[in-house]
Structures are given as structure tokens and as C-alpha cells.
Amino acid sequence: MTAENLAGFRPYVLFCSFLLLCLVELGSANSNGLKDGLLRLEVKRASGSFEALVAKDRHRWSFRSNPARWSPLKEYRKALERQEIQLHDNARYKSVSLGGNVVPDGGYYVDLEIGGQKAAAQIDTGSSNLIVPVSGCSSCSSEGMIDISHSSSGAIIPCNSSSCNSNTCDSELCITGSCSSSSKACCLQTHGVSGCFFAVIYGTGAAAGVYFTDTVQIAGLTTKATVGGILTNVSDYPVGPATGVLGMAFKAASCNPSCATPLFDDLVKTNNIDNIFSISLRNEGGTLILGGIDNSLYSGDIHYEPLRHGANSLLYDVQCKGVKVGTSDLISTSSGAVVDSGTTTLVFDSKYFKDLKKYFQSKLCDIPNVCSNSSASSETIFSGGGGACFFFSPSDIAKFPTITIELSSFQINLEPKDYMLHVPLSDIESGNSTIPEKSRTSSSDAYCFAILDFPGLESSEGYSMILGDTVLKNYYVVFNRENYSVGFGNLS
């Protein structure tokens, strides 16, 4: 999501007959069979240290009000001046299996093809653009890079095209100093490359380049789509094989600064599928359903929460009535919560985070590393705004309370295992996780506090919390864009 995209933010699905199903086994992107009208697309796991994911979550929602002052964009401007670029200008519903994990992970991602070339993109319900690295990006991994010149259907969008929004030169995201003389569209013109410019802020950095159009295939569905071709990536995100990002939010959140129709919108229009998708995330992978719901993935009813801004929604922003810790009411004021698969942790506005800290440190000081102890260490799980890692025994973890997030008609329950994330020993031994050795005992394991503080989240964005993968992996989540609602069901 960009600064300009953040202005605020049927109880059932009728399945039609003759729906095509293609089952894709976990670990494979090939269709294996038909069942229940669903084409399952694998969601795979990208590895990354917990510290890197915490940094990504913090910066993902930071500095939205003035991205031009954000250092990664300044670094991009410098890179733009010196970079050598070699780029040639030239059924009804489906389901997809996913791969991924929360720890260690860099998100959940799917395989797709762009212009006949394979790519992998993280599923991100908190943004709207499909972006991938393209040939000529010297700061990108060569893995999953798309060569536009190798596609007979691919073409860069010219700056004077009607698809490149006019009067975007005044946008804070237009940092190239190049504009169309006729339309005042923001352009990228350097080293022989000329095209419609885009810049996306995410993670701990920014990605920028040119928009291009090409044929995209995912889960057996094909459409012509607008793609952001990354030419400079001042970031450590995405990580692993998921070198791209597949934004699944609304078109109103796709202007960076020119607006691009999201891929899912194009898939709905050209493939006659319902404007609904759903996600089931597990510890090791999951499933993305395009155009409907897989009844086998949940039990009981699906409880739908209306989006706070209805048809004017940018993101999947639902109403939160309050938060409980154990049986105690922590927060009882109404606010917004964004459902975001591109965020790993649970992110709280500072007021919520401080209230949570106050409760824990008044009730749970018998648990190590919850309260400051001058005889040991002043560091706690709340140090640095959350995300801190320590060693705990199983009995310590069992003492942490259940945290309940109360939505309008549904309660999200987070057990200690959901917000005290176990860190694999391999992650510690490799040096990816830094944990105070003094907190270690013979019976302890490493855990990280997966709740973060974001100062000013509610005042600047109108939300009190971001519900990331640590929350979503416990539920089957339906994104009903036809009725502007998000549904939650218990995993089967």
C-alpha cells in the first residue's frame, strides 16, 4: 500500500453447477484432478528470520503520510541516477493450493506465469498491485525475474498512454523528475527506458519501476493484466522464492501513483468467476480459492463482518468492538481492524499496546521476561515495541492468557501459541534470531512475542489493529467483494 491509497478504509455463497475443479497437491503447481468444483492452488512457504519479519511489519505500516521523506525512496532516487538498465520495450471458480508458514516465513505465496514465464508472488490482502522483478533490475534476485522482451504479449505502458494516469506528476511518489508534457503523467525515462512509473512502499524498503501489460495465468485462469515491473528494489522484502507480491485488495488502493486494475478484478471479468476469494493458511502452506468457498476447509458456519467503508473500501477493514485478555475487558471502544495476509504479526495501535503491556505487567510478572528485573535484565517481551524473543519453558508459555478480539458478530481467540511464536533451533543456530542467552535454561525453548506496537496507527490510518498471519492461520477467511464483507470460519 502506498500513502495515496490509505484514505481510510452473502452470508453464504451459492455454488453453480459445472464448476471446474483441479486439485494441486502441496508442493506441486500442476493440476492433478477434479473435485467439488474447486481448483486448488498451492500456497508455499518463504523462509525468513523473525527479526526481518518484525521489521517488515513495522515499516509496512509506517511513514504513510509523506513517503517522499522516507529514506528508501531517497535511496531509490539515487539508484535511479546511476543504474544501468537493460530492458527491451517490447468454470466459474477456481481454487489454488498455497505454501508458507508464520515462523520461519516470509509469507504465503503462489506460483503463476507472466508471459509464459514462471514467477512466485506473496498473497497480500493489504495491497492491490501485482509486482514482480523484471530484467534490468540490478538490485533484484535473478530468481523469478521476468524478461518482458521474451513475451510476445508483453509491452511496457507508455507514459502518454491513457492507462498511465494524467496529472500524477504532483504526487509525492513521483520522484523521477520526468513527466509527460501532454498528460502530466509520472514517467520513468532513463537509459533508453521510457514508461509509466510506479513506486510501492512495503517492508523495510521500496520497489519501483514501470508498469507493463502481459498475459497472466494462475490456477488455470488466464487474463491480460497490468503488472508492476520492478527495476529497483531497495528492500529485503519479499524474501525467498516469492520475489513478487500479488495484491488482492481493491482498485482504489492501487494508485502508485498511477492506478492499475488488480489482477483478481481482471480474473473475475474475463473468466466469469464470482467476485469472492478465500484463504486457508496452515503452519505449512495452505489453499487459496478464487471465485468461491471450499466447504471442506471449514466446519460450522461462516460469520461475516461488513467492511466499514462498504463499496468505498480500499482494504479489508472490519469493525472491532473490543479486546479481552483472559476474562478481563482490556479495550471496549469501537475501532477498525484490517485483515492483512501481507503482515506476519498482530499489530496494535499504541493505546492498545500500552494497555496490553499494563495488564501483563500487573498480572503476569511471575512469567520470566514479562516484567523488568534489575537482578537479571531490563529487557522484556514489550521492549522495542514488541517482537522481542526470549527463552521460555513450556510451563511458562502455558501461563500466558488467551487474547480475544471481539468483532461485530465473531470472536477471534488467540491462544499463547498464537502470539508467543516458537522459533526453530536452526533459526537461532544460524544467527537469524538474536535471543539473550541469559534467559536460557536446560528446559527452555525460544519464543518471540508476535504483537507489535505501531504509534499513530489509529490517528493516521483510522485503524486500531492489523490482523496478520498469526491471526489468520487459525481460521478459514472469506473475502466477499460482492457484498463487501469478510467471513471467518473455524478450520475443519
Residue pairs with C-beta under 8 A, 6 or more apart in sequence:
1 60
1 64
1 126
1 127
1 128
1 201
1 202
1 249
1 253
1 314
1 315
2 64
2 67
2 173
2 199
2 200
2 201
2 255
2 256
2 257
3 63
3 64
3 65
3 66
3 67
3 172
3 173
3 201
4 171
4 172
4 173
4 255
4 256
4 257
5 127
5 128
5 252
5 253
5 254
5 255
5 256
5 314
6 64
6 253
6 314
6 461
7 252
7 314
8 309
8 314
8 317
8 461
8 462
9 307
9 308
9 309
9 313
9 314
9 315
9 316
9 317
9 336
9 338
9 461
9 462
9 463
10 480
10 482
10 483
11 302
11 304
12 302
13 274
13 276
13 292
13 293
13 478
13 480
15 37
15 93
15 292
15 293
16 92
16 93
18 37
18 91
18 92
19 37
19 38
19 91
19 92
19 93
19 292
20 34
20 37
20 39
20 91
20 92
20 93
20 94
20 220
21 33
21 34
21 35
21 36
21 37
21 38
21 39
21 40
21 95
22 31
22 32
22 33
22 34
22 38
22 39
22 40
22 94
22 95
22 219
22 220
23 31
23 32
23 33
23 34
23 35
23 38
23 39
23 40
23 97
24 30
24 31
24 32
24 39
24 40
24 41
24 42
24 96
24 97
25 32
25 42
25 97
26 42
26 97
26 99
26 284
26 285
27 42
27 44
27 99
28 42
29 41
29 42
29 111
31 39
31 220
36 294
36 295
36 296
37 91
37 92
37 93
37 292
38 93
38 94
38 95
38 289
38 292
38 294
39 91
39 93
39 94
39 95
39 96
39 219
39 220
39 290
40 95
40 96
40 97
40 287
40 289
40 294
41 94
41 95
41 96
41 97
41 98
41 110
41 111
41 218
41 219
41 287
41 288
41 290
42 96
42 97
42 98
42 99
42 110
42 111
42 285
42 287
43 96
43 97
43 98
43 99
43 100
43 108
43 109
43 110
43 123
43 279
43 281
43 285
43 286
43 287
43 288
44 98
44 99
44 100
44 108
44 109
44 110
44 111
44 120
44 241
44 242
44 285
45 99
45 100
45 101
45 105
45 108
45 109
45 240
45 284
45 285
46 100
46 105
46 106
46 107
46 108
46 109
46 122
46 238
46 239
46 240
46 241
46 242
47 104
47 105
47 106
47 239
47 240
48 104
48 105
48 106
48 239
48 240
48 432
49 104
49 427
49 432
49 433
50 103
50 104
50 387
50 389
50 421
50 423
50 427
50 432
50 433
50 448
51 387
51 389
51 432
51 433
51 434
52 106
52 204
52 236
52 237
52 239
52 432
53 103
53 105
53 106
53 344
53 345
54 344
54 345
54 386
54 387
54 448
54 452
55 203
55 204
55 236
56 202
56 203
56 204
56 236
56 237
56 344
57 343
57 344
57 345
57 347
57 387
57 452
57 466
57 468
58 385
58 387
58 452
58 454
59 202
59 203
59 204
59 205
60 126
60 202
60 203
60 342
60 343
61 343
61 347
61 454
61 457
61 461
61 466
62 454
63 69
63 70
63 201
64 201
64 460
64 461
65 460
66 172
67 73
67 172
67 173
67 199
67 201
67 206
68 172
68 173
68 175
70 201
70 206
72 201
72 204
72 205
72 206
72 234
72 235
73 173
73 175
73 199
73 201
73 206
73 208
73 234
75 205
75 206
75 234
76 175
76 199
76 206
76 208
76 232
76 234
77 175
79 139
79 232
79 234
80 175
80 176
80 188
80 190
80 208
80 232
83 138
83 190
83 191
83 231
83 232
84 138
84 191
85 136
85 138
85 190
85 191
85 192
85 193
85 231
86 135
86 136
87 134
87 135
87 136
87 148
87 149
87 156
87 192
87 193
87 229
87 231
88 147
88 148
88 149
89 148
89 155
89 156
89 193
89 194
89 195
90 148
90 149
90 154
90 155
90 156
91 220
91 271
91 273
92 272
92 273
92 274
92 291
92 292
93 273
93 274
93 276
93 289
93 290
93 291
93 292
94 219
94 220
94 221
94 271
94 273
94 289
94 290
94 291
95 219
95 287
95 288
95 289
95 290
95 291
95 292
95 294
96 110
96 218
96 219
96 287
96 288
96 289
96 290
97 285
97 286
97 287
97 288
98 108
98 109
98 110
98 123
98 279
98 280
98 281
98 285
98 286
98 287
98 288
99 108
99 109
99 110
99 284
99 285
99 286
100 107
100 108
100 109
100 281
100 284
100 285
100 286
100 469
101 108
101 283
101 284
101 285
102 283
102 344
102 421
102 450
102 469
102 470
102 473
103 421
103 422
103 423
103 424
103 427
103 448
103 450
104 423
104 424
104 427
104 432
105 344
105 469
106 122
106 237
106 238
106 239
106 240
106 242
107 122
107 123
107 124
107 238
107 239
107 242
107 341
107 342
107 344
107 469
108 122
108 123
108 279
108 281
108 285
108 286
108 341
108 469
109 120
109 121
109 122
109 123
109 238
109 240
109 241
109 242
109 246
110 120
110 121
110 123
110 218
110 246
110 288
111 118
111 119
111 120
112 118
112 119
112 120
112 121
112 216
112 217
112 218
112 246
113 119
113 216
113 217
113 218
114 132
114 146
114 151
114 154
114 214
114 215
114 216
114 227
115 146
115 148
115 150
115 151
115 152
115 153
115 154
115 214
115 215
116 150
116 151
116 215
117 146
117 147
117 150
117 151
118 144
119 132
119 144
119 146
119 243
119 244
120 144
120 241
120 242
120 243
120 244
121 130
121 131
121 132
121 238
121 242
121 243
121 244
121 245
121 246
122 238
122 242
122 244
122 245
122 246
122 342
123 246
123 248
123 279
123 288
123 341
123 342
124 245
124 246
124 247
124 248
124 249
124 340
124 341
124 342
125 247
125 248
125 249
125 279
125 315
125 316
125 339
125 340
125 341
125 342
125 479
126 247
126 249
126 315
126 338
126 340
126 341
126 342
126 343
126 466
127 200
127 202
127 245
127 247
127 248
127 249
127 253
127 342
128 247
128 248
128 249
128 250
128 251
128 252
128 253
128 254
128 260
128 262
128 314
129 198
129 200
129 228
129 245
129 247
129 254
129 256
129 260
129 262
130 216
130 225
130 226
130 227
130 228
130 244
130 245
130 246
130 247
130 262
130 263
131 198
131 200
131 207
131 227
131 228
131 229
131 230
131 244
131 245
131 247
132 144
132 145
132 146
132 227
132 228
132 229
132 230
132 243
132 244
133 140
133 141
133 144
133 145
133 146
133 229
133 230
133 233
133 243
133 244
134 145
134 146
134 147
134 148
134 209
134 212
134 229
134 230
134 231
135 145
135 146
135 147
135 148
135 149
136 193
136 231
137 145
137 209
137 230
137 231
137 232
137 233
138 232
139 232
139 233
139 234
140 230
140 233
140 243
141 243
143 241
143 243
144 241
144 242
144 243
144 244
145 243
146 154
146 214
146 227
146 229
148 154
148 155
148 156
148 212
148 214
148 229
151 214
151 215
153 213
153 214
153 215
153 224
154 212
154 213
154 214
154 215
155 212
155 213
155 214
156 193
156 194
156 195
156 196
156 210
156 211
156 212
156 229
157 163
157 164
157 195
157 196
157 210
157 211
157 212
157 213
157 226
158 164
158 194
158 195
158 196
159 178
159 179
159 180
159 183
159 185
159 186
159 187
159 188
159 189
159 194
159 195
159 196
159 197
160 180
160 182
160 183
160 185
161 196
163 196
163 211
163 213
163 226
163 258
164 180
164 183
164 185
164 186
164 187
164 196
164 211
164 258
165 185
165 255
165 257
165 258
165 259
166 180
166 183
166 184
166 185
167 183
167 184
167 185
168 174
168 184
168 185
168 186
168 257
168 258
169 179
169 180
169 184
169 185
169 186
170 184
171 186
171 257
173 186
173 199
173 256
173 257
174 186
174 197
174 257
175 199
176 186
176 187
176 188
176 189
176 190
176 197
178 186
178 187
178 188
178 189
178 190
178 197
179 185
179 186
179 187
180 187
185 196
185 258
186 196
186 197
186 257
186 258
187 194
187 195
187 196
187 197
188 194
188 195
188 196
188 197
188 208
188 209
188 210
188 231
193 210
193 231
195 210
195 211
195 212
196 210
196 211
196 258
197 208
197 209
197 210
197 211
197 257
197 258
198 208
198 209
198 210
198 211
198 228
198 256
198 257
198 258
198 260
199 206
199 207
199 208
199 256
199 257
200 206
200 207
200 208
200 228
200 245
200 256
202 235
202 237
202 245
202 342
203 235
203 236
203 237
203 238
204 235
204 236
204 237
205 233
205 234
205 235
205 236
205 237
206 233
206 234
206 235
207 228
207 230
207 232
207 233
207 234
207 235
208 230
208 231
208 232
209 228
209 229
209 230
209 231
209 232
210 228
210 229
210 231
211 226
211 227
211 228
211 229
211 258
211 260
212 226
212 227
212 229
213 224
213 225
213 226
213 227
214 224
214 225
214 227
215 222
215 223
215 224
215 225
216 222
216 223
216 224
216 225
216 227
216 263
216 266
218 263
218 267
218 290
219 288
219 290
221 267
221 271
221 273
221 290
222 270
222 271
223 263
223 266
223 267
223 269
223 270
223 271
224 266
224 270
225 261
225 263
225 266
226 260
226 261
228 256
228 260
238 244
238 245
245 342
246 263
247 253
247 254
247 262
247 263
248 262
248 264
248 277
248 341
248 479
249 262
249 314
249 315
249 316
250 262
250 313
250 314
250 315
250 481
251 259
251 261
251 262
251 265
252 312
252 313
252 314
253 314
253 315
254 260
254 261
254 262
264 277
264 290
267 273
267 290
267 291
268 274
268 275
268 291
271 291
273 290
273 291
273 292
274 291
274 292
274 482
275 480
275 481
275 482
276 291
276 292
276 293
276 478
276 479
276 480
276 481
276 482
277 288
277 289
277 290
277 291
277 478
277 479
277 481
278 288
278 289
278 292
278 293
278 294
278 297
278 476
278 477
278 478
278 479
278 487
279 286
279 287
279 288
279 289
279 341
279 472
279 476
279 477
279 479
280 286
280 287
280 294
280 297
280 298
280 476
280 477
280 491
281 341
281 469
281 472
281 473
282 473
283 473
286 473
287 294
287 297
289 297
293 302
293 478
296 492
297 476
297 489
297 491
297 492
298 475
298 476
298 489
298 490
298 491
298 492
299 489
299 490
299 491
299 492
300 489
300 490
301 489
302 476
302 478
302 487
302 488
302 489
303 407
303 409
303 410
303 487
303 488
303 489
304 409
304 478
304 480
304 483
304 485
304 486
304 487
305 318
305 319
305 407
305 408
305 409
305 410
305 485
305 486
305 487
305 488
306 318
306 319
306 408
306 483
306 484
306 485
307 313
307 316
307 317
307 318
307 484
307 485
307 486
308 317
308 318
308 319
308 336
309 317
310 484
311 484
313 484
315 338
315 339
315 340
316 338
316 339
316 340
316 479
316 486
317 336
317 337
317 338
317 339
317 462
317 463
318 336
318 337
318 339
318 407
318 408
318 486
319 334
319 335
319 336
319 337
319 407
319 408
320 334
320 335
320 336
320 337
320 405
320 406
320 407
320 464
320 465
321 332
321 334
321 406
321 407
321 408
322 329
322 330
322 331
322 332
322 333
322 334
322 406
323 329
323 330
323 331
323 352
323 356
323 403
323 404
323 405
323 406
324 330
324 403
324 404
324 406
325 356
325 359
325 360
325 401
325 402
325 403
325 404
326 401
326 402
328 359
330 352
330 355
330 356
330 359
331 351
331 352
331 355
331 464
335 349
335 458
335 463
335 464
335 465
336 458
336 462
336 463
336 464
336 465
337 405
337 407
337 463
337 464
337 465
337 466
337 467
338 463
338 465
338 466
338 467
339 467
339 472
339 477
339 479
339 486
340 466
340 467
340 468
341 468
341 469
341 472
342 468
343 466
343 467
343 468
343 469
344 450
344 468
344 469
344 470
345 386
345 387
345 450
345 451
345 452
345 468
345 469
345 470
346 414
346 419
346 450
346 451
346 452
346 465
346 466
346 467
346 468
346 470
346 471
347 451
347 452
347 453
347 454
347 457
347 465
347 466
347 468
348 356
348 451
348 452
348 453
348 454
348 457
348 464
348 465
349 454
349 455
349 456
349 457
349 458
349 463
349 464
349 465
350 453
350 454
350 455
350 456
350 457
351 458
351 464
352 464
352 465
353 382
353 385
353 386
353 451
353 452
353 453
353 454
354 453
356 403
356 451
357 382
360 370
360 381
360 382
361 370
361 371
361 380
361 382
364 370
364 371
364 399
364 400
364 401
365 371
366 399
367 392
367 396
367 399
367 400
368 390
368 392
368 396
368 439
369 377
369 379
369 380
369 381
369 388
369 390
369 392
369 439
370 380
370 381
371 380
372 378
372 379
372 380
376 438
377 436
377 438
377 439
379 388
379 390
379 436
380 388
381 388
381 390
381 449
382 388
382 449
382 453
385 452
385 453
385 454
385 455
386 449
386 450
386 451
386 452
386 453
387 448
387 449
387 450
387 452
388 448
388 449
389 423
389 433
389 434
389 435
389 446
389 447
389 448
389 449
390 435
390 436
390 439
390 446
390 447
391 435
391 436
391 439
391 440
391 441
391 444
391 445
391 446
391 447
392 420
392 439
392 444
392 445
392 446
392 447
393 441
393 443
393 444
393 445
394 443
394 445
396 444
397 416
397 417
397 420
397 447
398 416
399 416
400 416
400 419
400 420
401 416
402 413
402 414
402 415
402 416
403 413
403 414
403 419
404 411
404 412
404 413
404 414
405 411
405 412
405 414
405 465
405 467
405 471
407 488
410 488
412 467
412 471
412 474
412 475
412 488
413 474
414 470
414 471
414 474
418 450
418 470
418 471
418 474
419 449
419 450
419 451
419 470
420 447
420 448
420 449
420 450
421 447
421 448
421 450
421 470
422 445
422 446
422 447
423 433
423 435
423 445
423 446
423 447
423 448
425 445
425 446
427 433
427 446
428 435
428 446
433 446
433 448
435 446
450 470
454 466
457 463
457 464
457 465
457 466
458 464
474 491
475 488
475 489
475 490
475 491
476 488
476 489
476 490
476 491
476 492
477 486
477 487
477 488
477 489
478 486
478 487
478 488
478 489
479 486
480 486
480 487
